[in-house]
Amino acid sequence: MHRRLPPQNLSFRLEVSMVAKYDIFKTTNGSVVWVEAVEDIVTAKKRLISLASDGTDGYRIWDSTRQQFIDLMEDCA
């Protein structure tokens, strides 16, 4: 069985996918609803501020590496 090699002039591009480390959840009426995932703590904080600008503050951040909800003000200080 022969393996076919790619042509010399064919270029390959390696794409690395970033894994989202933080999930944003909204808590309403005793339930928790997933909103979105972000890759870093800075983006998580910006999104939390943006989402909370509608007057609700029921958003929480889940850190997938720690497997727990975190307090961004505490972690970013």
C-alpha positions as CSV (number, residue, x, y, z in Angstrom):
1,M,0.0,0.0,0.0
2,H,1.4,3.3,-1.1
3,R,0.8,6.6,0.8
4,R,0.1,9.6,-1.4
5,L,2.2,12.6,-0.4
6,P,0.8,16.2,-0.9
7,P,2.2,18.2,-3.8
8,Q,5.3,20.3,-2.9
9,N,3.6,23.6,-3.7
10,L,0.6,22.9,-1.5
11,S,0.8,24.9,1.7
12,F,-0.8,23.8,4.9
13,R,-2.1,26.1,7.5
14,L,-2.3,25.0,11.1
15,E,-5.1,26.7,13.0
16,V,-5.1,26.6,16.8
17,S,-8.4,26.9,18.4
18,M,-8.5,28.8,21.7
19,V,-10.4,27.1,24.4
20,A,-12.9,29.2,26.3
21,K,-11.8,29.3,29.9
22,Y,-14.7,31.3,31.3
23,D,-18.4,30.9,31.0
24,I,-20.9,33.7,31.7
25,F,-24.2,32.8,33.3
26,K,-27.2,34.8,34.2
27,T,-29.2,34.0,37.3
28,T,-32.9,34.8,37.3
29,N,-35.8,33.5,39.5
30,G,-33.6,30.9,41.1
31,S,-32.4,29.4,37.8
32,V,-29.0,29.8,36.0
33,V,-28.9,30.3,32.3
34,W,-25.7,30.1,30.2
35,V,-25.0,33.3,28.2
36,E,-21.7,32.8,26.4
37,A,-18.1,31.7,26.8
38,V,-14.9,33.9,26.6
39,E,-11.2,33.1,26.5
40,D,-9.7,35.3,29.1
41,I,-10.4,37.2,32.4
42,V,-10.2,40.7,30.8
43,T,-12.8,39.8,28.2
44,A,-15.0,38.2,30.9
45,K,-14.8,41.4,33.0
46,K,-15.7,43.6,30.0
47,R,-18.6,41.4,29.0
48,L,-19.9,41.3,32.6
49,I,-19.8,45.1,32.7
50,S,-21.5,45.4,29.4
51,L,-24.2,42.8,30.2
52,A,-24.9,44.4,33.6
53,S,-25.4,47.8,32.1
54,D,-29.0,46.9,31.5
55,G,-29.6,47.3,35.2
56,T,-29.4,43.7,36.2
57,D,-26.5,42.4,38.2
58,G,-27.4,38.7,38.2
59,Y,-24.4,37.5,36.1
60,R,-21.8,35.1,37.3
61,I,-18.5,33.9,35.9
62,W,-17.5,30.2,35.9
63,D,-13.8,29.4,35.7
64,S,-13.4,26.1,34.0
65,T,-9.9,25.5,35.2
66,R,-10.9,26.0,38.9
67,Q,-14.3,24.4,38.3
68,Q,-16.0,27.1,40.4
69,F,-17.7,30.5,40.1
70,I,-15.4,33.4,40.7
71,D,-15.7,37.0,41.8
72,L,-14.1,39.1,39.1
73,M,-13.5,42.1,41.3
74,E,-11.6,39.9,43.7
75,D,-9.6,38.1,40.9
76,C,-8.7,41.3,39.0
77,A,-7.7,43.4,41.9
